[in-house]
Amino acid sequence: RAVPPAQRVPPAAAMPAKTRRASAPAVLSSERGFFQRHENVFVYVPNLIGYARVVLASIALAYAFDDVPFALGAYFLSFVCDELDGRFARMFDQCSEFGKLLDMVTDRLATAGLLMVLGTKFPRWFFTCLALLLLDIASHWLQMYTSVLASRKSHKEVGSNANIILRLYYTNRIFMGVCCVSAEVLYLCALALSDAKAASVQGVKAFAGFLPSAVVLSVPLKFVPTFSMVLQHPDSLATQVAALMVPGFLIKQWANVAQLVGSCAALAE
């Protein structure tokens, strides 16, 4: 016998949102697998990779003074996790605000820790490492803050009037990746040079001949000291790799300065 229209029970999809969430959560949960978008953001695959990255970076910094080769390996694995978490987030449709924040905070703290280690191992470069640390944190924090005020989806969204280097940095993933990798690898090479065993790994002898014996940078201002650095290990693989990373490292710092200045200008409007 046909059921009168007034007595028919609407399907779950036709129920009001409030009723559907309260009455059918088990059905929705059973239809979603671990490698799909589900309710528990904290166990998303990219976030689990992010937790592993935090652990690896912490281990690397803990062993940076006792076992440099082991610390280099742990930090490198942490750096690999930084690449994998974004790929898996897009692959499994598990992008989340928590994951974005976890990634950015881990980036900043891992780099800050590495710079502090280098500042301790190379006392002459302590204030240079401190300046790089402050620039990195301040520029990204201000960029994030202005993005929130402007209701942008991500701090990587930049306007068409932004600095050309900054626009290229945030719109071209390859360019951004090269700059970020260059900076991190340069710091790791400096850490390797602080250890006799790691610094003894030989590079390409032919390339060593192209490296200058010293680098001198002089600014025509009385209050700015002359920068000079002597290359003590031109044959070392770490020195040669570091030399290749310098252009990308400089562009990365330029992008940091550009987003710092741009964010301050945006806040002043």
Phi, psi and omega in degrees: 000136182291137179276131178303147181306324184292338183260359181288139179268123182292146177294164183301323183293335182268353181290155172302153185303317183296316180294320183294320180293325184281330189260340186227039180291327183294323180294316180295318181295321183290336181275349183253126179271173180297326182265028174231175177286121181226187189286328186270092183298328186293341179247020170303146181304312180297329179287325174297321175296322178298321177296318179297324179295320177298316180297315181296318179296321179295318178297318180300314181291327180293327182260006185296337182260344184252325184215085185298314178303319178294319179297320178298318180295317180294319180292324178296318177297322176297322179293323176296320178299328178297328178280323185286325185298320178293321179296315180289329178297318179284325181295317184261008183055046182242035173289140180209157177295323177297317179296320178298315181292319178301317181295314184290317180295319178296319176306308185294315184289322179295315178295319179299316179297318180295320179294324177292323175297314180295321178296329177283319181287330179238082185304329180296332183257015184301311183289332174294315178297320179296319179296319178295321179296311181295321179297317182296312182290313184296317183294317181288324179294315179295322177298317178295317182296314179293328177294320178295317180296326181273004179059038175277155180287333183209153176290351179275356176278124180235152181282166181291342180267006180288164177306139185300323177294320180293320178295318178294324182295320185264351180252343180247107184297324180294314179299314179298317180298318179298317181295314181294316179296320180300315181296313182293318180294323177299317178295320180293324177295321177297320177296320179297322181289346178280352182242129184299320182293314180290324181289340183281351178291120187280144176260214180268119183298323181296324180289329181299329180291339179274347181279139178288152178286337179207153177239125181233128179234116183243129177254131183286051176226134186295327184274358179256116181291154178285131179270129178216143180212131179260128178278107185272342182229065181295336180275350183286142178298323180298318179295317182292319178294319179300320179298323179289335183275347186302313180303312179297323178298316180295320178295322178299317180291325176297318178296322177297316179296318181297318180285332175294311180293316180298320179293318178298319179295321180295322179290333182279347182287000000 
